[in-house]
Each structure stands twice: as C-alpha cells, then as structure tokens.
Amino acid sequence: MFPSFLFGRGQKLKGTVVLMQKNVLDINALTAAQSPAGIIGGAFGAISTITDSVLDTATSFLGRSVALKLISRTNADASGKGKVSNPAFLEGLVTSIPTLGDKQCAFSVYFEWDSNMGIPGAFYIDNFMQGEFFLVSLTLDDVPNHGTINFVCNSWIYNYTKYKTRRIFFANKTYLPSETPAPLVYYRKEELKTLRGDGTGERKEWERIYDYDVYNDLGAPDKKATLARPVLGGSSTLPYPRRGRTGRKPTRKDPKSESRSDIVYLPRDESFGHVKSSDFLVYILKSASQNIIPQLKSVVTLQLNNPEFNTFEDVRSLYDGGIKLPTDVLSKISPIPLFKEIFRTDGESALKFPPPKVVQEDHSAWMTDEEFAREMIAGVNPHIIKKLQNFPPKSTLDSKLYGDNTSTITKEHLEPNMDGVTVEGAIQTNRLYILDHHDPLFPYLRKINATATKAYATRTILFLQDDGTLKPLAIELSTPHPDGDSFGPVSKVYLPASEGVEASIWLLAKAFVIVNDSCYHQLVSHWLNTHAVVEPFIIATNRHLSVVHPIHKLLLPHYRDTMNINALARNVLVNAEGIIESTFLWGNYAMEMSAVVYKDWVFTDQGLPNDLIKRGVAIEDPSAPYGLRLLIEDYPYASDGLEIWAAIKSWVEEYVNFYYKSDGAIAQDVELQAFWKELVEVGHGDLKNATWWFKMQTRKELIEACTILIWIASALHAAVNFGQYPYGGYILNRPTKSRRFMPEKGTHEYDELAKNYEKVYLSTITPKNDTLTDLTIIEILSRHASDEQYLGERIEGDVWTSDSQPKEAFKRFGKKLAEIEQKLTQRNKDEKLRNRYGPVEMPYTLLYSSSEEGLTCRGIPNSISI
C-alpha cells in the first residue's frame, strides 16, 4: 500500500488514451456490396469519401461518450476482486505525442485514485456512442511507487449495450496463471470465459467469441446440386483442421452444410486494423474475384474473340504491350488504387502485368532442365523433393483398390545420363532424388480426367551432379487402367531430349509435372500446411491463454490477420467454383484432396530440421552448422531456412526459460495445459490419437512447439507465398492446368507438335482466361502491404511487455535476423552456388527477413496475412 502522504484526498492519476475513429475503412460497406458495381463503385468509392460520413468525430469522444474505470492489481474489495475506481471520461485532445500514428487521436483522462486503491493493473471501458472505435492504448503517467503503466489494447470497442460482459484490458505485465496477483485472478478468468462463449447461436459482428467448426461452408447446395461439397473435418475419411465457428444456419438441402453469406463472422479484433485503403489487399482480392476477373473474361472471350494464346510471344505481350481494353471496362478498373499499379494501364487503354522475375533477364531460360530442377529447391514449392531411398520407387496406395503402383522407371532409363554412376552407387552416395506427385493424385485421376482437364500422376527422378546442380533423368506419367483402378496404372516413361519433336515431348512432360506441383503447392503447401493448420492454434490461444500469459504474448504477432484471410479464402478462393477450383487442375476435388493429404500431416515434422531429415535431404551431423548436413549442399531454401529456424529457436528458448524456471512449471500451468489439450483434441481433433503430439510436460516440448508454430506462420509461409507471382506470373513456367493428354506418335496431335510446338504447348496448359485470373490473384497474394510487420518487429513497439529481459532478447533476435540477411546476400554473390540464381539469373531472396512494400520476392512477415 502507498504511504498516505503520496496521495491527497481527491488526488488524480493522469492518463493518455489513443484511439482511431471509424473513418479508416467502412468494412461493412465494402464487404456487403452485393453487385459487382456495388463492390467497385460503392466500396472503393466509399474509401475516398468516407470521412464525410463519419458519425463520431474526434470532438464527440469528449464529454461523457467514453468511460474508463481503473482496476487495482494490489488492493482487493471484500469479495477478493481488485478495487474499481469511479468512471473517468475523455478530456482534451493531445497533439504533442510524437509517436502518434496516422489517423490516431489522443485524449487526456484523469482518474480519481488514492492510496487505498493500490496500483492499477487493468481497466474497464464503456462506449456510450452509436458507432464503434478502435482503442489503441492507455498510458498512465507518474503512478506513485511505480512510474508509467502501459496498457496495449488494439481492439474495437462497440456501444456498451452490445456486450454481455464489460470490456476489460490489462496492463502489459506478464504473469503465469499461478503468479497472477490475487485481485486480478477473477478478471483474468472472466475474460477468458467471455472469449470462449457458450457454443450456441449465430455470431454477431461485434462479438469476440472464438470457437471451432468443421469446413462445411465451402459449397452452396441450395443454389444448385453441382455446388455441393463434402464436409471436411469430423471424419476419418476426410479429416481437416478446424476453422472459426460462425453459427450460420444449415442449408435446406444438406443439413450438415452451413449456409454461406457475403459477410463471414470473425472475432472482431481479427479483422484488419490497417490504416491505408490501398493496403486492404484482402478486400481488393475479393473485388478482383467478383468483378475484375469477370470483366476481363468477357473482354477476352466476347469482345476480343481470342480465347487462346497462340505463341509464347502472345504470353509475353501481357507484360510488354498488354491487352487493349474497351474504355467502359477500363473505367470500372481504374478507380481502384491497387489495380492502377497492378495493371499499369497506359494512354492507349492497355492492360499490362508487371514482368515476372523469372523472365526479366532471359525469356527462354525457364525451359532448361537445370531451371526445371532448380525450382524444386529454390522455387515456390521447395520442400517436396525427397532423396530416393529405394529403387524402383514404390507406392503406399492400397494395392487391392489401385493395383500395383510401383514405378516402371528402370535402370536402363536412368544410367545413360548418370555420368558413369550406377543407380545403386548413386543411391548409396545420396545422388538420386525424386519429386513424387503420384499417390495423392492417382485415386482422383479418373474423376479429374472425366472433365475438361486431362492429367497424369507423375514421378520425376533427378541426379545430383558434381557441380551441385540437379539434372532430371526421367519423368513417369501414369493414368488409370481402362479396365478399372484395381488393374493398376498405365505408365509411360519420358527421357530428356534437346532436339526435334522429342524435345517438344520432353517440354510437355515437364509441364505435366509442374501442373501437379502447382496444384499441390496451392492446396497443400500453401493453403493446408500454413493457413489451415494455424487457425486452430489461434482459436485455442484466445480461448485458454490470457492476454497476460507469456505464451499468448509470444505467439500473438504470428496470428495477425490469419483468420481474416482464411475466411475470405473460404468465400472466394477455395469455395465451390471459386478461384482455385476454376483455374487449377484438381477442380471440384481440390479441397477434398487436401483433406486426404492431411491424414499424413505431422505437427512435429513441420519444423525445418525434422522436415529435411524426413525427406532424406539432410542427416544429423554434430560437426555441421545447426547439427545438420545437407546432402544437396547448394539447397537455397534449406540452407537459408536453417539460419532463420535457428534464430527463431534461440529467441523462443530465451523467452520460455525466462518465464518457466523448471519443467514442473509447464505441467502446473493450467492455462497452457488447457490450451494444448483443446488444440489436440478439438482444433486438430481428427488427428488427436496420433502418438507424435507433444505431451507438453517439459520446457523442451514447449520451445519446440512454439518454434514450429512461428516457423510455419512466418518463414514457411513466406517461402511458399511471396514467390507466387515472380515464378508463376509467367504461366509457361508454372502452368496450373493441363487440358490434353500427351500426343502419341502417328496421331494428328503428334504431327501438329512437330510443326508448331508452341501452339500445342499452349493448348495443353492453362488457357488465356484462367491465366488472366491466375495472374490477377497471385500478384495480389505476392504483395506486401505498407504496414506489414516483419519477423523481429512488433506492432506494439517496445511496450508489448514490461519485462526488460524478454525485450532485450527480442531486440537481439531482430539484430540476428538483419545479420542473417546480410549473410544470405553474400551467398547470392557466390557464383559457385549455381542453384541460388540458376539459368534465369534470379537470386533466391524469399527468406530475406525484410522487405519494402509491394511485389518484392522477399520479406518474412510475422504472420499469414495474405
């Protein structure tokens, strides 16, 4: 308790409240616009004029519009709860704060607070105005016996009548549950109870409830039968991570499916808090899918009457001359801030895309075998290739259902191109590798090939050469047997060729491989293994780890905007007839196929070292950096990734060991144990019986789990996301569809290939309409917003915790990342490391931690925000 002389009767504590008015972006106006014209003209028009319609101006916060009450962390009332002050109201505007952000307002507030109240540890806030506002922070100055107290809030505050329980915020102190000051225990438990909700009813916009549901909102069976999709999650046949629950009503035709709506509920603070309208990439993505892409398709098919590319030069014209657009279409696109830059329209009304990095230096280097192989270790899907352990490659498919799926590739196919090395010798010396896209695809091939697309299951075998580069030796293309699946596949092996029609056949064989890799990348590497698997962690964290819990504070930056982008993806990207189904080979079966792959997902193998070991591309070696020796020494993703992984793990170790002094403290942490139990049994509940889950009884387990999670949300996502346009923006390099089978000798298609291989290649891969869709979407997905938070940064600045040792450790983490970036830059200058730049002369920069705004092919954001 304070000495009585420190406070006189009626003594006041001065505070500063920072908030943002609801004049940054009217999200409801944007997302609720139903017609394409409404989305463009209404929503984006609203951005530029929205300040005119603001109900609550800065001055309206004054008076009795907003009330705050401090809660003591040291002195309790008769019930044992921290004492609560009388309400205080916002007073004059403060303009002298140098750190005030764009669009932020600061207000003075004075609390009646005397020695009997102790030291504040939390506060209530009530909003008596009609509209909501975004509360950034409260800072208390000159608290006797304490000094400054910071409350980091970053939360939307609605009218007080919207809430069943009071809105409460805690000071930036960090406590394990057992160390919580007694007067705050009740408040800590009540806030978590509020965030869990009761699991009933349809969620409302202003609510903050986190709960789980299965993926039953991808289809729209009430619209038409062909839009029905199976429920993902809740079964052993189609298991899936859980998503956030919305509580929308079931569809009429399928009570197991949830009805869809334009606005998808999110716990309110999971929505964007960005400041600049041009940075709302998610909403621009929505506009693109619902308005821009249909406009482009109508131009291409109806007005230009030219639905196919005929030459490679036609594809290059997207970046050089562009597509001439009628002025009525252009006028609908040009008001959108981001599209002005993306499409780079000129005076002649031509729509241009920026040249992808993969063809900026050389237009044809993408066609080389070296680049084809290099992108398996330095491209946008660099963690699928495996060491070939046995020959010939075998399948794990059930032979009773699918016959014998053992590869038909023989030694005779491979050894002529292996520089005198035998297959046995190459396996023993770790020189044979495989990109295997056979087993996940084969059970679905018959269904996929019954549509307009035509596909093969593929296996590609590669040889590690003396110069450190990989050389493709053979590609196996397999289709189902015409007499039935149980007869096994019909397979054909293709070998490298550099002249004549055989060279064109080989180019097509590589294209079929890349189409499979593109689909696997988009649905598994990118969507399932980053976006989808992280969402249950976000939900479980908010339901069971208080905001003052050290692990909540550690993980929070790595959750920003992820539930938001995932909700949007369910609405326009991975939904029935959405962007992915429409433009990628797997079509209507895309999400279902990702669920089959999830059966084999192992959380403990998502960390980079375990992943490299499991794929056989690295072995444990205590003498090697980070205890691992790469078998492909020049493996850009792996070598750069290990640097980032080690930095993350070192930071997490320091942090966890500061708060947990023993393993016993882990087992005794009731919030941590509840979090982990629910994550395993509910969030990833379809895999709850797996034996590989951490028991969460030791500091080592907690450190590893947090390191894996941070790695997935930051570096892994960056590696598979921000290269999408730089590599895939040139559709010839990474096609997403195949529409014709390989031409057979003696057929018209084979003769056509001999005469005009470019036209046959283009009529086989992604058509023009789908290419325009792909390019529009992946450019948006590959961009950084101007207020992006990168690994080693925190949006709260230096006040995210009051503990000095974790703050110093975090600063060291940031410095280490900067040092690593310099190291990687030097690596890219080493001409002996050919895989770092390749024939396309494109250095590997995806794991540089920093970036500028825009399309940069570098930068590791903290979280999966796009």
N, C-alpha and C positions, 0 to 999 in steps of 0.2 A: 504493500500500500504506500501511496505517496505521503511524504511529510505534509501536514496540513498547510504549512506556510507557502507551499508551491502553488496552491490554488486559493484564490479568494472566493467568497460567495459570488456565484454568477460568473465565474471565470469561463472563458470560451476558448475552444480549440479551433484554429483556423485550418480550413481545407480548401483544396482546389479540385473541382470536378471537370473532367474533359469528356466531351461527348460530340457526336456527329448527328446533325439533323437528318431527317429522312428526305434529303434532297440530293443524294448522290445518285441513286438509281431507283426508280419505282419498279421493283422486281415483279410485282403482280401485274402491272400494266404490260410489262414485257412478255411474261410467260403466259398470260391469259389471253393474249390476242389470238383469235381463232383463225381468221382468214390469213392467207399469205400477205395480202396487202396490209392487213392489220399489224402483222408482226413487223413488217418493214416500215410502213408509213407511220403506224401508231407507236410501236415500241421505241424504235430508234429515233423517230421524231421527238418522242417524249423526252429522250435523254437531253437533247439540246435546249428544250424549253421547260424542263421540269421544275426549275426554280420558280417559275411563275405560278405553279400550282401548289407550292408548299403551304400547308396549313399552319405549321408551327414554326414561326421564325425565331431567330435567336432570342429576341426580347420576350417571346411568350414563355420561355423557360423561367423567367423571373416571377416574383410573387410566390403564390402557393401552388405552382404547377407540378413541382417535383419535390418530394420529401425524402430525407435521409435520416436514419437513426443509427447511431453507433452502438456496437455490442462489445462488452468487455470480455477480454480473454483471461483476466486475472481475478475479477470480483464477481461472485455469483449472487443471484437473488435467493429467496427462500426455497425455491424449487431446485436449485443447483444449476440453473441456466445463467449464462452471462448476463449481467445487467444491461438494460437497454435505455438509451438516452431519450430525451424528448426529441420530437422531429425538428430538423433544421431544413431551411429552404435555400434554393439557389439565389445568390445576390448578384452583385455587379459582374459584368463581363471583364475578363482578364485578358489583356492583349500583349503582355510583356514576356510571355513564355517562349523562349527561342526554339524549343523542341516541338512546338505545336504543329501537328500535321495538317496537310491540305484538307480543307472542309471541316476542320475541327474547331470547336468553340470551347473556351474555358470560363468557368464561373467560380466565384468565391462562395464559400459556405462556412458558417460559424456554428459550432455545436456547444451547447451548454454541457459542461463536463467538469466534475470536480474530483477531489481526492478519493471520494467514496466509490468512484466508478472504476478506478484502476487504469489499465492500459487497453486501448481498443484492439480488437482482433478480427472484427467483422462489422458489416453494416447492412441494414435493410434499406431498400429504396422502393418508393411508390411513385408511379407516374399517373397524375390526375388529368393529363391531356388526352385528346382524342386519338392522336397518332403516336406511333412508336418512335423511339430514337435509339441510337447506338451509343451505349455507355462505354467509354474507353478506359477511364481510370479515376480513382480518387487518391489524392495525396494529402496526408495530414502533416502539417509543419510543426516543429518545435513541441512535440509531445514531451512533457516533463519526464525526466528519468529515462527517456528513450530516444528522442530526436524525431527523425522523419519516419512515417509509416506509409508504405505504398500498397495500394490495392489495384491489382491489374484485373480489369473486368472484361473488356471486349465482348459485349453481349447486347442483344436487342432488348429493350425494355418497353413492353406494351402497357396499355391502360391497366390499372391495378385490378379492375373487375375481371380481367381475362384469366387471372391466376387463382388457383385453389390454395396455394401456399405463398408466403411472402418471398419476394426476390431478395436473395442474400448473397453477399460477396465477402470473401475472406482476404485478410492481409497476405502479403507474399511470403509469409513464414511457411516452412515446410515441416510437417510432422508425420511420423509413422502413427498409425491408429493408437498404439499404446502410449504414445508421448503427447497426445493431444491435451492441451490444457483443459482441466475438468469443466470450466464454464463454457467451453466450445463443443464439448462432446455431443450434446443434444443437437446442436445446429448442424454439425458435420453429418450426423446420421440422417437427420430430416431432409437435408438437401439431396443426399443420395436416394432416399426413398422417393422423393419428388421426381427425380430423373428416371427412375425405373417405371413409374406409372403402375397401372394395375392390369395391363394387357388387354383391355377391352375398349370398344368404341373406335370411331374413326378419328384420327388425329387432326387437330386444327393448326392453322398456320403459326399461331403464337406459342404453341406448346414446345416443350423442351424434352419430351419423353423419348428415351432410347429403348427400343425393343426389337425382337427378331421376327423374321418371316422367311418363308421359302421363296424361290423365284417362280411365282405363279402369276406374274403380271406382264409377261412378255408377249402373250397372244391376245387376240381380240375375237373370241369365238362368236360373240353376239353380232359382229359385223358380217362375217362370212366364215364358213367352215374351214376354208384353207388358211385362215389366220389363227386357228387353234394351235397351241404349242403345249408340249408336256410340262408338267411341274418339275422343276429342278430342285432337289433337296427334299429330305424327309423319306428317302427310299435308298435301298442298297443298289438298285439298278441305275438310278440317276442321282447320285449324291451331289451336294453342292454346298459351298459356304452360305451362311445366311445373310440376308440383306436387312435393311431397316424396315420395320413394320409401319404401314400406313393405315391399316384398318379399313381400307375401301371395301365396298360391298362386293360379294361374289358376282360373277357373270350369270346371266339367266341360263345359258345353255350348258355351262360347266361350273357347278358349284365349287369345284376345287380351284378354279381360276379367279383371280381378283380383277375387278373392272379397272379399266385404265382411265386416266384423266390427264388433262394438259398440265395441271399443277400437281406435282408429286410432293407429299409431305416430307419434310426434313425437320429434325430438331432445329429450332430457329437459328441457333448460332452456327450451324453447319453451312448456312447459306453464305454467299460471298460477302465479304466486307471490303472489297476493293473500292478504290476511290475514283479511278478514271473510267469513263464509259467505254473507251476503246480497249480496255483490258478485260472486258467481260467476255472472254473467249468462249465460255460455255454457252452463253446466250447467243453469241454470234454463230456458234456451231448449230444451235437449234434453228436459227433463221436460215442458215445455209441449207439444212436438210429439208426444211418445209417450204422454202421459197426460191432461193437462188438456184438450186440444182434443178427443180422442175422447169424454171425459166431457161436454163442452159440446154436442157434436153429438148425442149420444144424448138429452140433455135436450130440445134444440130439436126434433128430428125425432120422437122416440118419445113422450116424456112430455108435452111441451107441444103436440105435434101442430100446429105452426105454423111451417113451414119458410120462409115468405116474409115480408118486410116488406110491409105494405100501404099505409102512408102514410109521409111524411117524419117525422111525429111518432113513428112506431114506431122509426125510427132514432135520433131524439133521446132516446128513452126508455132507450137503452143508457147514457146519461150522467146522465139525470135520475132515473128511477125504478129502472132496472136490470131484469134478468131474474130472476124468482123461481126459486130453485133448491131442489130437494129437499134435505133435510138430509144425506142419505147422500153426495150429490155434494159438498156444501159441506165436509163433514168431511174429504174427501180433498184439497181445495184449501187449506183454511185453515192447516194446519201449515207451509206453505212461506212463509218470511219475506217474499220479494218479492211473492208473489201476494196476501198480505194487503193490501199497499198498492195493487197494480195493480187488484185487483178491488173494493177498498173495500166489502166485504160489510158489511151492517148487521144490526141485530137481527132484521129480517124475512127474512134469508137471501136478499137480493137481490144479484145480481152487477152491479156498476157499473164502467164505464170512466171515466177522467178526461176531462172535456170537452176536445176538441182545440182548440188556439188559434184555428184558422180559423173557429170558430163561437162563440168565447167572447164576442165583442162584438155579433155580428149573426148570426142564424140563417140568413138568406137571401142575404147579400152574395156568397157563393160562386157564386151563379147569374148574376151580372152578367158582361157581356162584358169589362169592364175587369179584373175579378179573374181571369177565364179567361186573358187575355193577360198580366197582371202576373206570374202564377206561372211563365211561361216565362222570366222574367228575375230573379225573386226567390223562386221556389218551390224544390222539392226536386230539380228537374231543369233547372237554369237555364243550361245550356251546350250546348243543342241548336239553338236558334233560329239562323237564318242570314239574312244580307242576301240579298234576291232580286237576283241578278245579271242574269238573262235572263228574258224573258217570251215565251211561257208556260214554266213550269218543265219541265225535261226530266229523263229517267231515264238512269241508267247501266246498266240491265239489258240483257242481250243480246237484241236485237230478234228474232233468229232463234228464240230459245226462248220469249220472252214478248211478242212483237209490239211495237207502238208504245205506249210508256207515257208519252208526252208528256201533260202535264196538259190537261184540257178546260176549265179556267177561262179565261174570256175577259175582255177589257177591259170589255165590257158588264156583266159580273157585278160588277166592282170599282168603276168610276169613279163611279157614282151616290152612293157613300158616301165619296168621297175629297176632299170639301170643295173641289171645283172643280179639283183637280190631276189631270193625266193620268197614265196608267201610265208613259209614257216620262219624263215630268217627275219622277215620284216615284222612279223607278229612278236617274235622274241626281242627284237630291238626297238619296239614301240614306234614303228614307222607306218602302220596301216590304220586308217581311221574311217569312220562311216557316218554319213548323215542319213538317218533311218526314218523315213516317213511312210512306213509300210503298215505296221499293226494298227495305229489309231484310225487309219483311213479305210483299210480293206473291208471291214464289215459294213461300211456305208457306201461302197463303190457302186453297187448295183442300183441303189436308190438314186444316187447322185447322177449316174450315167443315164437314168431314165428321163432326166430333164434336159434342158438345152445345153448344159455343160457336160464335158467329157473329161474324165480324169483317170489317172493311174495311181496306184500305190507305188512308191519309189524307194529305192536304196541307191546310195551313191558311195562308192569306195574311193578313198584318196590315199596318196602316198606322200610321206614326208621326205622331201628332197634334202640333199646335202646343204643347199643354200638357205634352208629353214622355211621355204615355201611349200605349200601343198599342191599336189598335182592330181586332178581327177583321173581315175583309171577306168572306171566303168559305171554305167547307170543302168539299173534294172527297172523296167516298167512292168507293172502287173495289173491285170484286170480279172474279174471273177470268171470262172469257167462257165461256158454257155449252158452246161447241163445242171448247174447248181453249185452253191457255195461249198458243199461238202467235198466236191471234186478238187478243191484247191485252186490256186490261181493259174492263169495263163500268163507266163512271163517271157519277156524278151530282153536281152542284154545289148546295150549300145556302147560303142567304144569311141574314144576321141578320134576326130578326123579334122584335117585342115584344108582340104581341097574338095571341089566338086560337090555333088549332091549329098555325099556322106557328111561333109562339113555342115550342111544345112540341117540334115537329120540330127546331128550331134547338138547343134544350137537348139533345136526343138526339144531334144531330150533334156537339156539343161533347163529349158523353160518349164517343162512339166515338174521338175524338181523344185524350182523356185516358186511356182504356184502353190505347191504343197507347203513349202516353207513359209510363204506369205500368210497362208491361212492359219497355220499352226502358230505363227508369230502373233497374229492379231487376236486369235481366240484363246490361246493358251498362254504364251509367254507374256503378252501384254495384258489382256483382259483378266483371265482367270488367275494367273500367278502373281499379279500385283494388285490390280483394282479389287477383284472379288475377294481374295483371301484376306486382305487387310480390313475390310469393313467389319467383320465380327470382332476384331480387336478394338476398333473404335467404339463399338456399341458396348462391349464388356467393360472397357476402361471407364466410360462415362457412367455406367450403372453401378460400378463397385469400387472404383478408386476415386476418392475425394480429390477435389482440385488442390488441396494442400498436401496430398500424398506425393512423395518424391518420384514415384514411377509415373504418375499422371503428368507431373511437370516435365519429366524426361521425354515422354512419348508425344506430348501434345503437339509440338511443331510438325510432327510427321503424320498428322491426321488432317491437316488443314485442307478443306475443300474436297476431300475424297468422297464423302457420302454424297455431296452435291453432284460431282461429275458422274458418279455411278448411277444416281437417279436419272440424270439426263441421258446417260447411255441406255438405260432400260427403256427410255421413251423414244429415242430416235436412232440409236446405233445398233444395239443387239436385240431389238424387238422384232416381232414378226414383220417381214418385208421392210425392215429398217435398212440402214446403210450397209451393214455387214452382210446380211442375207442377200441383199440385192447385187452387191458388187464383188463378193468373194465366192470362191468355188464351192465351199461347203453349203451355201444356200440355206434352205429351211432347216437343215440339220446342224447348223453351226454351233449353237449353244448346247444342244443335246450332246454333240460330240465332245465338247469341252467338259461336260459332266462325266463322260466316260473316262477321260484323261484324269480328272480329279480323283478318281478311285486310287490312283497311284501317287497322289501328292503326299509328300512327307515334309512336315514343317522343318525338322532338324536338318534336312538336306537342302534347304533354301539358302542357307549361309554359303558364301562363296567357297571356302576351303572344302567343305563336305561335298558340295556340288562337283567341284573339279575332281575330287577323288572318286566319287561315284561314277562319273563319266570316264574314268580311267585316263584322264589327260594330265593328271598330276599324281605324284606319290609323296608320302611323308618322308621328309629328309631333315633331320635336326640341324644340319650344317647349312641348309639353304635359307634364304630370306623368308621369314614368316613360317619356317618349318615345312615348306612345300617346294618340291622341284617340279617345274612344268616340263612335260615331255615334249610339247611343242614350245620351244624356248621363246620364240617370237610370236606370242599369242597376245595381241594388244588388250583385248577385253580382260583376260585373266591376269596379266602382269600389272595392268593399271588398277584393276579391281582389287587385287590383293593389297595394294597400297592404301586404298580407301577403306577397305574392310578393317585393316589393322588399326587405322586411325580411329574409326568408329569404336572398335572394341576397346582400345586403350581409354578413350573418353568414358565409355559406359562402365568400365572396370573402376576407374577413379570415382565416378559418381555413386555407383552402387555401394562400393566399400566405404564411402563416407557415411552413408545413412544406415547401412547394415553392418554391424561390427562382428557378427557371427552368423553361422548357418541357422542357429536357433532362432534368430530374429526373423528369418524368412518364414519358417514354419509357424511362428507365432503371430505373423501379420495377417489379421483376419480379413482385411480388405483385399490384400494380394491373393490370399488363398481362395476367396470367393470369386475374384476376377478370373483366376486361372481355371478353376473348376467349371465356371459357366462358359468360358471361352471354349474349352474342350468338349463339354457335354452338350452345349446348345449351339454356340456360334459356329463351330466345326463339328457339330454333333453327329453327322453321318460317319465320321471317322473316329468317334470317341473311344472305340475299343482298340485302336491301334496301340501297339506296345511302345512306339517310338516317342510318344509325348513325354516331355519333361514332367517329373513328379513335382517340381517346384518346391524343393526342400532345401536347396543349397544356394549360396551366392553364385557359384559357378553356373548353375542352371539359369538363374535369373539374368546374369550377364549375357549368357549365350542367347537366350530368348529375346532380350531387348536388342542385342546387336543384330540378330537375324531380321527382326521386325524393322528396325531402322534401315538396314541394308535394302530390304525389299522396297520400302516406301521411297527411298531416296536414290541410291546408286543403281540398283537393278532396274527400277522404273526408268531412270534417265537413260540407261544403256539401250533399252528396248523401245523408247518412245521418241526421243528427240532426233533420231536419225531417220525417222519415217519418211519425211519429205526429201532430205538430202540424198538418200539411197532410192526410195520408192517413188519419188516425184517424177522419175523417168520410167514410165511404165514398161518400157522394153527391158529394163534391168530387173524390175521386180513385179512381173505381172501377177494379178490376183485371181485370174480365171483362165481355164482352158476350155475351148469350145469344140475342138475337133480332135479326133484321135491321130496318132502318128500315121503319116501316109505310108502305104505299103507299096513295094515295088510292083510295077505293072498296072497301077491304077492311074486314073486321071489326076488325082491329087499329087501323086509322086512326080508325074511329068510336069505339073504346074510348079512344084517345088524346084525342079531343075531349071525352069525358065525364070521364075521370079520368087526367090526365097523370101524377100521382104514382105510381099503381099500375103504369102501363105503363113508366115510367122504372125503377121498382124491379124489375120483372120482366125488364127488359132487362140491368141491370147485375149486379154481384156478388151472389149470393144470401146469405141470412142466415147459413147455416152457414159459408160461406167468409169472410164478413165477420167473424165471431167469431174465426176462425183468424187472419185478417189483423191484426185489432186486437191480439190477444194477442201475436203475434210482433213487429209493428212497434213496439209500445210498449217491449218489451224491447230491441229494436235501437236505439231512440231515447234510451236512458237512459245516464247517466254513472255509473260506479262511484265509490265514495268515495275510492279510492286512484288515481284517474285521474291520469296525468301529461300536463300540457298543454304546448303549444308554448312554448318558453322555460324549461322545467323539466327537471331530470334526476333520476332516481330515486337516483343515487349522491350527490346533493348536490354539494359543492364539491371532492370528491376524484376526479372522473372522469378528470382528468389532472393531472399535476404541473406542467404548463407554465402560467405565470401569464398570458401574453398571450392565449392562446385562452380562458382562464377569464374574463378581463376583457371580451373581445369577446362572450362568451356572455351575460354579465350585461347588457351594453348591448343585446343582442338582446332579452332579456326586458323591459327598460325600454321599448324601442321598441314592442314589442307592446302594452304597457299604454297607451302614448300613443296608439297607433292605435285601441285600443278606446274611449278617451275621444272621439277624433275621430268614430268611427262612431256613438257615442251622440248626439253633437251633430247629425250628419247626420239621424238619425231624428227629430229635433225640428223639422227644416225642412219646413214644410207645403207649400212649393213642390215638393218632391220627392215627388210623389204615389205613385210606384212603390215607395217604401220602406215604405209601410203599407197602401195600397190601400183598397178599399171594406170589407174585412174588419177594418180597423184593427189590423193585425198587423205590427209593425215588423220589419224584416229584421235579425235578430241572429245568423244562423248562422255568421258569420265574426268574432264577438267571440271573442277568444282564450281567455278564462277562463270558468269555469262552476262552479256548485255541483254536488253530487251529484243524480242523478235526472233527471227529464224537464224539460229547461230550454230547448230550442230554441236553444242557443248553446254555445260552447266548442269549441276546436280541440285534441283530443288529439294527442299526438306521433305516434300510430300507429293502424293499422287493428285495433282490439282488439275490435270488435263489429260 
